[in-house]
Amino acid sequence: MLSAVFIALLALLLESLLLERRLDLALLALLLESLLLERRLDLALLALLLQPLLLERPLLLAALLLQVVRLEF
């Protein structure tokens, strides 16, 4: 299980990379899907990780979630 500090740092890193357009939404979706599948990240931690995006960039979060859904189907 990932520690809270690691989750917070990962959230800041992902947000920074997304805002600077250095991280593609498809790559982020693959990363999150991989973490979820390997059981290294549960849904509660994923919600905490994505909370800053929900508050500050809801359209970006919606695009990310659509990308994850596309990967699943």
Phi, psi and omega per residue, in radians:
M1 nan 2.414 -3.118
L2 -1.367 2.473 -3.138
S3 -1.317 2.788 -3.138
A4 -1.091 -0.648 3.132
V5 -1.135 -0.754 3.123
F6 -1.099 -0.731 3.118
I7 -1.064 -0.778 3.141
A8 -1.108 -0.763 3.115
L9 -1.146 -0.704 3.100
L10 -1.108 -0.707 3.114
A11 -1.075 -0.782 3.116
L12 -1.112 -0.741 3.133
L13 -1.105 -0.836 -3.125
L14 -1.102 -0.748 3.126
E15 -1.075 -0.772 3.129
S16 -1.088 -0.788 -3.140
L17 -1.141 -0.685 3.108
L18 -1.151 -0.753 -3.118
L19 -1.164 -0.583 3.125
E20 -1.497 0.008 -3.134
R21 1.035 0.589 3.069
R22 -1.697 -0.148 -3.141
L23 -2.229 2.082 3.135
D24 -1.267 2.553 3.120
L25 -1.051 -0.628 3.141
A26 -1.129 -0.710 3.120
L27 -1.176 -0.692 3.099
L28 -1.126 -0.720 3.111
A29 -1.071 -0.747 3.103
L30 -1.090 -0.721 3.127
L31 -1.081 -0.850 -3.128
L32 -1.130 -0.717 3.119
E33 -1.094 -0.722 3.132
S34 -1.099 -0.778 3.119
L35 -1.091 -0.694 3.129
L36 -1.179 -0.743 -3.110
L37 -1.170 -0.608 -3.140
E38 -1.442 0.064 3.133
R39 1.046 0.509 3.068
R40 -1.636 -0.161 -3.116
L41 -2.513 2.052 3.114
D42 -1.611 3.023 -3.034
L43 -1.123 -0.595 3.122
A44 -1.137 -0.742 3.108
L45 -1.209 -0.618 3.084
L46 -1.088 -0.705 3.105
A47 -1.085 -0.737 3.093
L48 -1.118 -0.673 -3.129
L49 -1.135 -0.676 -3.078
L50 -1.576 -0.104 -3.101
Q51 -0.989 -0.762 3.120
P52 -1.050 -0.634 3.102
L53 -1.159 -0.672 3.139
L54 -1.101 -0.711 -3.095
L55 -1.315 -0.694 -3.015
E56 -1.790 -0.510 -3.048
R57 -2.431 1.145 -3.051
P58 -1.064 -0.600 3.133
L59 -1.199 -0.632 3.085
L60 -1.147 -0.715 3.099
L61 -1.121 -0.717 3.108
A62 -1.079 -0.732 3.110
A63 -1.104 -0.703 3.117
L64 -1.106 -0.802 -3.133
L65 -1.125 -0.645 3.061
L66 -1.104 -0.661 3.116
Q67 -1.134 -0.724 3.113
V68 -1.104 -0.733 3.126
V69 -1.095 -0.706 3.106
R70 -1.081 -0.663 3.136
L71 -1.170 -0.565 -3.122
E72 -1.286 -0.519 -3.068
F73 -2.012 nan nan
